[in-house]
Amino acid sequence: MNFILYSDVNDHSISQSLGRPEYSYYFVLKAYRPVLESLGPVHVVSSVAEVDPLYQTLRQAGQDCLFLSFSPPHKTPLDLLCPMVCVVAWEFDSIPAEHWDDDPRHDWSRTLARHGRVITLSSHTAEAIRRTLGEDFPVLVLPTPLWERFAAVREQHPSRPINPGTTLQIKGCIIDSRPLGLSADGLIAPILGESPALASKPQPLTWRRRASISRHYLREAIRVFTGEAEQGPVWLFKHNLLSWYREAVRDLIPVPVRVAVSRILRGPSLTVEAVPSEHPQAVLPDTRQVVETQVSGVVYVSVFNPDDGRKNWHQLITAFCWALRDVEDATLVLKMTQNDLSTYYVELLTLLSQLSPFSCRVVVMHGYLEDEQFARLYGAASFYVNASRCEGLCLPLMEFMSCARPAIAPDHTAMRDYIDTEVAFIVKSSREPTIWPEDSRILYRTLRHRPDWGSLKLAYEQSYAMAKHQPQAYQAMAIAASERMRRYCGFAPVQQRLADFLAAPGCDEGLSRVAQAGTASC
């Protein structure tokens, strides 16, 4: 049996395809390929137009063929001569069984019935398909086989609850919360004086909160003169001093004195004429250079596309900063799979400014990571974090677990197949209505999950406590995560499942007649 494989994203376009909906299908194809090669010759084509000519050539040589399309069903052709099977990643509880915009391709049930069988990445997707096409419809649940791929990472970067220090490198840019001088005051236009008539009376702060704010800005002031920063040390010191004054002690000072102090701290050079009438456009960091940073302590990592509404990244950040706001040795590293920095840069800085001050650290990596650089990221992690509303598989989560990293994650949709309390801190969730992503009508036709913010915050607190005070419990969870992935997505079990599926009679009569599935009527 020859296998013809196609994905809209390939080796040449992957670095330019960050953030596209089909981005993950490339990695699924790449992971499936070794298993398919163990069952027969594999041909990867760069265009669907190449499939039928190759099929006819192989048929003339007396060889059977099967085309595996690593694309959503609505982007999969129906008019090919070559028999085919669609590989589907899907995260909602129902598949589109109706069409819109006068385009019948949006009706997945029609396409999949025509193919006669389907390969899915999770049991959640399989259940969604069978709800529409019937319990007897041939569906193979085949997670991507990737456990063996991380043997070198497991050997070179053994799991540790507390990272002594790792250098992360990327071609792009790194946004680090610590040298930015974050403050909520940066979100509004500067006020050039304080009128007693306009001065508001904020809610009184507790002395404990004042002490926490003071400790934070003291550490920041010390860090200004001991580390590297994007801004000059004098500017940063003055910024931290002003922020401390505003947030910790200003309300204790009488208004007339407050006005005088404010003028002194702002400096005489700031005049009305110096203030622009409109806020200038954000100046984006340069993304053409190779940059690096060092992380240490308890390190949490998450990989996602910030434009993907499923990923719930705002809660992922806010829960971290709130749970560990007074902890200096906790770091959240976010690797963004998005080409366009402008789509989230201002939103990210706004969110971090709203949360400030906090002692924990948020590091955002923007750009494409080569394999060696990704290996450092795997090795740096103490935990992997997922706070998604739904998942079709979540390759990054599986990859970090294969590297023996415990997780913080919900146990819904595809993650239900491999997430439980043995390998992760569970984030509770509940169902909510939503739309199919491609549905231009914006009609509620399916369900996703709403993660509980309080549960996510608690998971951060409990995982940090484990890393700091229960190293043996951490190691047990790390080993269990790796073992779970070995059983779930190791090469041998995936290979056996695929071979059984292709050889099963089902709609056909054995492996040699898998081709007939492509001619099934709708």
N, C-alpha and C positions, 0 to 999 in steps of 0.2 A: 504493500500500500504506500503510495506517494502522498505526501502532505504538502499542499500549497498554502502558504500563510501570507496574510496581508493585514497591515495596519496603516491608517492614514498618516501616522507619525512614524518616522524611521530613523536610522542611525544618523542620517545627514541633517534631518530637520529637528532633532530632539532639543538641541540647545536653544532653538528659536521658538519652540512650541510650549514653553512653560506657561501654564495657566489654561491651555485649551482643554475643552471637555474630553477629547480623545487622548490626552497626554498619558494617562495611566495605562491605556490599552497597549502602548508600546512596551511597557515593562512586563505586562502579562505575556505578550508574545515572546519576549526575550526569555522569560522564565520557563514557558512551556516548551521552547524549542528543544532542549536536551532530551526531554521525555519523549517527544515525538520522534526525534532522531533515533531513539532506541527501538522504535517500532517500525521505522521505514525511512526512506529518503525524504528530506525536507527541502522545499524550494520556497524562498521568500521573494515575493514580487513587490515592486514599487508602485504598481498600478493595477486596478481591477481589470483593465483592458488586456493585461498579460495572461490572465488566468486561462481563458478558453484556448488560445493558441498552444499554451504549454500542455493543457489537458489533452488536446487532440494529438499532439506529438507523442505523449506518453501512452495514450490509448492505442495508437498505431503500433507501438512497440509491445503491446499486450500487457500493459501495466495499469493497475487500478489507481484512481486518484480521489482525494477528498480535499475540498477547499475549506479552510478554516478562516472565517472573517472575524478579525478582532475589531469590531465596530458595532455601534448600536444597531438594532434591527432596522430602524428607519433610514439608516445609511448603508444598508446591505442590499446588493442587487438581487433581483428575482429572475432575471432573464438569462442567466448563464447556463451553458450546457453542462459544465462541471458540477457534480453534486457537491453540496456544501453544508456546513454546520456553522451556526453563529455562536460566538463566544460572548456571553452577555454578563456585564456587571450592572446590577440594579439594586437600589437601596430602598425603594418604596414598597408598600404592601400590596400593590396591584400594578399590572402592566397596562399600557394604553390598549384598550379594546374598542376604540372608536377613532374616527379620523376627523380632521379639521382642515380648514383652508383648501378644501377640495383636493386633498392629497392623501390617497389611501395608504401611502407608506407609513403614515403616523400610527396606523393600526398594527401594533406589534403582533397581535394574535393572528392576523392574516399572514404576515411574513413567516412567523415561526411554524404555523401549520403547514405552509408551503414547503418549508425545509424538512419537516417531519421529525426533527429532534433538535436538541439544543444543549450546549454546555454552559453551565453557570458557575460563578465563583463562590457561591454560598448557598446553604440550604434555605435561607430567607428568600433569595431570588427564585429558587426552585419552587417553593410554596406559592409565591406570587403568580408564577406561570401556570402552575397546575390548578389554581383557583379559576383560571379562565379557560384553559385548554383541557382540563380533566386530569384526574389522578393517574390515569394510565399513560399520559403523554411522556415519551422518553426524554428524561432530563438527567444529565450527569452533573453532579456537584463536584467540581474539580478545582480546589484551591491551587494557587501557583506554587510550584515546588521550588522553595528557596532556602530551606534550612541548611543544606550542605554548602551553599554559596558563602556562608558566613563562618565557616570553620576557622579561617585565618584570623578573623576579627575576634572570635571567642578565645583563640590561643594567644594572640598578641595583646588584646585588651580585655583581660578578665574583669568580670563585673565587680564594682566596688561601690559601697554605699556613699562614700565621700571621696570625691576626686581630688587628688593632691595637686593637680594642675595639668591642663592640656591646652596646646596651642591650636586654634582653629583658623583655617585659611580658606579664602574664597576669592575668585575673580568677580568683583562686583563692589559691594559696599557692606559695611557692618554698622548698624545703628545701635549704640550702647546707651542705656539710660543714664549711666553714671556721669559721663563727661558732658552731658547735654545741658546741665543746669536747669532741670525741669522745674516749673512752677506754674500753678494755675493762673497767676497774674500775667503770664505770657499769652493767655488766650484772649485778653481784652486790650483795647488801645490804652496807652499810658495816660494816667491822670496827673496833671501838672501841679496840682495843689489840692489841699483838703479844706473845704469850707465847713465850718462848724455846723452850718444849717443843713448841709448835705451829708454829713458824716452819719453813717448807719451804726447801729449797735448790734454787733453779731452776738450769737449765743455764746455765753461764757465757756471757756475751755476748762477742762479739769487740769489739775496740776500734773497729773500723770501724763496726760497728752502733751502738755507744754514741755515736760522733761523729754518725752520721746522725740518731739520735733527738734528740741535743742541738741540732743545727741546726734540726730541725723545730720543736721547742718554743721555741727562740729566735725564729724567724720568727713563730710564733703569738703570743708575748708582745709582740713589736713591733707586730704587726697589731692587738692589743687596743686600743692607744692611738692608732692611726692610721686605723682604719676603723670602720664601724658594726657593731654586734653585737646579737644578740637578748638576751644576758645583759649585766649590768653589767660594766664594765672591771675593777673590783677582783676580782669573783668569777672572771672568766675568767683574770685573771693568776694568782690563787692556784691555780685549777684546773690551769693549764698547768705551774706550778711543781711542784705535787704530782705530776702525771703524769710530768714529767721525772725527778723524784726516784725514783719507783717503777720506771720503766722503764729508766733509764739508769745510776743510781748506787747504788740502795738495797742491792744485793747486795754492794757493796764495803765497806759500813759494818758494824762489829760489832753484834750483836743488841742489847745494852743501849743503845748510842747510837741505834740504829735506832728503838727504842721511844720514846725521848725526842723524837727528831726528828719522828716520826710524830704525837705528841701536839701538838707545837708547830705543825706544818703544818695539822693538823685544826682547831686552835683550841679554847679552853676552853669555848665555848658548846655544843659537841656533847656531849650526855649521853645515857645509856641511854634516859631517858624521851623524848628527842626523836626516837628512831628508831621509826617505825611498825611494828606487828607484821606488816603485809602491805604489799607494794608497791602504791602507788596506781595507779589507771588512768591511762594515758597521756593527757595533755592535748593534743588535736589543735590545730594552727594554725587560725586563722580563715581561711576560704576565701571570704569575701564581699567582700573588698577587691581592688582592682587593685594589684598589687605588681610590682616590677621589680628586676632585677639586671644587672650588667655582666659580660660574659665577654670574654676575650682569650687570645692565645696560640694553641696548637694545640687546636682545639675539635672534639671528637667528639660526635655527636648520634645518639640513637636514640629512636624513637617506638613505643610498644607498650602493651598492657594487662597490668599485672603479675599479673592473675588468670589469664592465658592461659598454661597450662603449657608450650606450645610455644616460648615466647619465650626461655626459658633466661636470664632476666635476672640471676640470681645470678652465673653465670659471666661475663656481660658486665661486671659491676661488679668482681668479684674479679680477673679477668685485667687489667683496666685499672689498678686500684690496685696490683697486684703488679708489673706491667710498668713503671709510671711513678711508683712510690711516692716516689722521690727527686727528681722533676721538678716544679717549681712552676708552670710555664707550660703545663701540660696540663690540660684541663677536659673532663669527660664530662657532657653535658647530656641528661637523660632526660625526655622529654615523656610523661606517663602518660595513656592514654586510658581512664580509670576514674573513675567518679563518686564512689565511696566511698573516701575517704582512709583510713578505719580498716582497710580490708582489707589494707593493706600497710605502713602507717606504722611500726608497731613492728618489723616484720620488716626493713624497710629500715634503720632506725636501729641495730638489732641487728647487721646485717651490716656496716655502716660502722664501728661500734664495734669489732667483731672484727678489722677490717682496720687500725685505727689503731695507730700514727700513720702518716700518709702525707702527702706534700707536694702531690701532685696534688689536683685539686678535683672533687667530684661535685655537680652541681646538678640537683635534681629539680623539674620544673614540674607542678603539679597544677591542673587546671581546663580550661576550654574556650578555645581560641585562635581569635580572628577571623582573617580572611584577611590583614589587614595585619600582625597580630602574628606569624602563621605565616611571612610573608615575611621578617621579621627573623630568625626561627629558621633558615630556609633560608640566609640570607645570613651568619649567624654561623658556620656549620659549615665546618670544614676537611675532615672525613670523616664519612660516615654509617656506623654500625655495626649489623650484624645478626649474632646468634649463635643463630638459631632452630634448632629440631629439624626443622621442616618448614614450608613456606609454600605457600599457594594462589596467591599473586601477590606480596605485599608492596608495597602501594602507597607507603608512606613511602620505602622504598628507591628505588623508581623515580622518585619525585618529587625527592628530593635529587640523584639522578644526572642528572635532567633539568635541574637547576640547576647542572650541571657540578661536582658534588662526587664525588670518588672514594669508594670504599666499602671496608669490611672486611666480608666476608660469605662464607658457604659457597656452593658451586656445586651444591647438591642441589635436589630438587623443583622448584618453579616458577622458582627463581632460576637454574637451569641454562640457561634460555632467554636470559639476558642478562648473566650474571656470568662473567668469566674474568680472567686475569692482566693483560689490557690495561686493565681498568677498576677492578680491585679487588685487595686483598690477600686471598687465598683462605684460609678457615678449613677445615681438613681435617675430615672426619667419617666415621663408619661407621654401618651400619644396625643397628637394634635393633627388637625386636617391641613392639607397642603395641596399644591398643584403638581402635575407632571411638568418637569423642567421645560420641555419643548412645546407645551400647550399654549399657543398664542391667545386662546380664549380666557386664560387665567381662571379656570374653573376648578373648584375643590373636588378632586376625584380620588384622592388617595390619602395616606397617612404617613407621618414621620414622627419623630420623638423629640420631646422637649426636655433637655437635661436640667436637673435641679441644681441651681447655683450653690445653695447651701451644702449639698452633698459633694460638689466639686471642691469647694473650699475646705470641707472636712477632710477630703481625700488628700489634699496638699498637706494639711496639718499632720495627719496620721502618717503619711509617707515620710515626711521630714523627721518626725519623732522616731520612726523605725530606723531610718538611715543614721541618725545620730546616736541612738541609745540601744538598738537591737540589731547589731550587725549579723548575728546568726539567723535571725528571722528574715532579714533582707536576703542573705545568701540562699536560704531555702526557697524563697519566692523567685529569685533569679534562676536557680537551677530548674525549678518547676516550669518557668516560662520557656526556657530552651527545650526542655523535654516535651512540653505541650506542642511546640512547633515541629519537633522531630516527628511526632506521631501524626500531626495534622498536615504538614506540608513538606515532609521528607520525600526524596526522590522515589523510593521503592513503593510506598503506599499510593502515591499519585500515579505512578506508572501502571500499577495493577488495576486501579480504578478505570483508567483510560482504555487499557487493553480489553477489559471485561465489557465496557460500554460499546466499543467498536465491534466486538465479536458477538454481542447479544443478539438473538433473533429479532425481538421487538417487531418493528414494522418490516424488517428485512429478514434475510436468511443468512446471517453470518457476516463476517468482515468483508468478504468479496462482494456483497450486495449492499453495502452502506450507500453506494451511489444511488440506489433507488429511492432513498429518502428525499432526494431533491425533486422528485416528480410527483410527490404526494399532492392531492388536490386540497384546496383551501377548505 
